Amino acid sequence: MFRNVAIVLLAAVSLVLFTSSYSHASDTDSEAILNVLMKKGVINQKEYEEIMGELKDKPSYKDSEAKTEQKTNTLDNATLDANRIPEFLHGLGINGNVTMVGQTTIGNKRNTPPAGDVTEGNIRAQIDVTRPLGDDGTLFFRTQMGAGSGLKGSGRVSTFWGINDTAADSSSNIWIREAWYEHKFLDKKVALTVGKLDITRYFDANAAANDENVQFQASGFINNLAVEFPGYTAGTRLTISPDELVDISLGWQPGDSAWSNLFNKPFLIAEVGVKPKIGELQGNYRLYGWTNQTDHTQILDPTATTDKGYGLGISVDHQLSKCLTVFGRAGYQSPKIYNYDVALSGGVSVNGLAWHRDEDVFGIAYGTSLLSGDYKESLSQQAIAGRNEHRVEAYYNAALNKYIVVGPDYQFISNALGVSDFKSVSVTGLRARIVF
């Protein structure tokens, strides 16, 4: 009995407080209090409806109602805008980069011909577009434009190893460098890529020496010199990954990079890759064999013009710590048709964790191309002493922010093209890269 009396008294007090100050209460709280009072018999249904009618005329109630309607309209408009986006644009990824390089020779004036030191520059821009097609397909386009041919175009220094692969294209025209479709099968253990390919994307890869835009610039440190890769042309590759440790890959392209008689004289390559991991330290070991079936002329017999190119190669990289990665390449190719039959390179890549510049990278490498016996003989017939070309390159990338990287590059060239009379030359450069 006393409990019921207490409840009635509490309800009565609440009613007095509510009726004198309900304009300051929230709408939800007001409705809850009224429901309690009505259930306890303090107010009747008619009184409940009268008070609720007054509440609805309050500004706060109307504002709340308006905000709810506005939020609903905003969501509807957002859904409408999303529906207006064409379906083929859903999931589209676009990114790009610009790389600028300036280089100058030091000591080349001692070489005649050509004589004199020179400074050259170039710029290259790329835009990549990626579009997933279903759960297992990917469409990829890479467009590129370049201006300036760098030291390669100056004709002052010719080498087996190259000097600056970012200056490979300097026509100032926009062209499609890659355009391919990739599909994955059998729970993504099999990948098939078809289209216009850069086949070095899949073969002879290397974590520390594979990209002239951000790593070494000389051709011989980007890919194995002792492989006659075609250019960007039609092609296909098939990779089978039975588990996380092993990849088996096959590749095909026209041997002469042409788009006519595609299957006549192909370039074929097969690679086995093993990817051991020790803790968090990743290693990659790749062994491959290749053949280029286009006609080649023998060095010492110009009448023999139908030889086919072939060779073997290996590419290795392994992390020794979170900061340090070591790498190396070795290749062998047909000695009768190529000026050098063996190419060797190796080096280290160190990231800036060691000096508290996490995004910075330092790299240094050494490489040499061993002259084939037939090429040495051909030089001897011209009264030229043949010696193996040697190359050293070092670079540093300083990250100004997540979009811009700048840094110096240095190269030392000895016995260019295997000619002992070539005086050693240094090449100093500066590279800047912007990504977006």
CORNORSUL-V555834 format. One record per residue. NEAR is the number of other C-alpha atoms within 10 Angstrom. Layout:
NEAR, NEAR
//
This chain:
5, 7, 8, 10, 10, 11, 13, 16, 13, 13, 21, 16, 11, 16, 18, 12, 11, 16, 10, 10, 10, 18, 16, 10, 13, 12, 17, 9, 10, 17, 15, 10, 14, 23, 13, 14, 20, 16, 11, 14, 11, 15, 17, 13, 12, 10, 13, 15, 12, 10, 15, 15, 11, 11, 20, 13, 10, 13, 11, 16, 15, 13, 11, 12, 12, 12, 11, 12, 11, 12, 11, 12, 12, 12, 11, 12, 12, 12, 11, 11, 10, 12, 10, 9, 10, 8, 10, 10, 10, 12, 11, 13, 12, 13, 12, 15, 17, 19, 23, 21, 25, 19, 21, 18, 21, 16, 14, 22, 16, 15, 17, 12, 12, 14, 13, 15, 17, 18, 15, 17, 18, 22, 23, 22, 19, 19, 18, 17, 15, 16, 18, 19, 16, 8, 8, 14, 16, 16, 18, 17, 17, 19, 16, 20, 19, 23, 18, 21, 20, 26, 24, 18, 14, 13, 11, 18, 25, 15, 19, 20, 25, 19, 24, 22, 19, 24, 24, 16, 19, 17, 12, 13, 11, 12, 14, 15, 19, 19, 20, 18, 20, 19, 19, 18, 12, 10, 7, 12, 14, 17, 18, 18, 21, 17, 17, 22, 24, 21, 23, 18, 11, 17, 23, 23, 24, 24, 19, 26, 30, 21, 19, 17, 19, 20, 23, 27, 28, 22, 20, 26, 30, 21, 22, 27, 28, 24, 25, 18, 24, 22, 18, 18, 22, 22, 22, 20, 22, 19, 20, 19, 15, 13, 8, 10, 12, 16, 18, 18, 20, 19, 21, 22, 29, 25, 24, 21, 17, 14, 11, 9, 9, 16, 12, 12, 17, 20, 24, 19, 23, 19, 21, 18, 22, 16, 15, 15, 13, 10, 6, 10, 14, 17, 19, 20, 20, 22, 19, 20, 18, 22, 22, 25, 19, 17, 15, 17, 16, 20, 21, 13, 11, 9, 9, 13, 14, 12, 16, 16, 22, 21, 20, 20, 23, 21, 25, 23, 25, 23, 22, 14, 12, 13, 15, 19, 21, 21, 22, 23, 26, 21, 22, 21, 25, 21, 20, 20, 23, 21, 22, 27, 23, 24, 24, 22, 23, 21, 21, 20, 23, 20, 20, 17, 14, 12, 9, 9, 12, 13, 15, 20, 20, 17, 22, 20, 21, 19, 21, 22, 27, 18, 22, 21, 16, 20, 22, 22, 17, 16, 15, 12, 10, 9, 9, 15, 15, 21, 20, 20, 24, 23, 27, 20, 23, 21, 24, 24, 24, 19, 19, 11, 9, 10, 11, 17, 20, 19, 19, 17, 22, 19, 22, 17, 21, 22, 20, 24, 21, 25, 18, 16, 15, 20, 16, 18, 21, 17, 22, 19, 19, 18, 23, 20, 21, 16, 15, 11
//
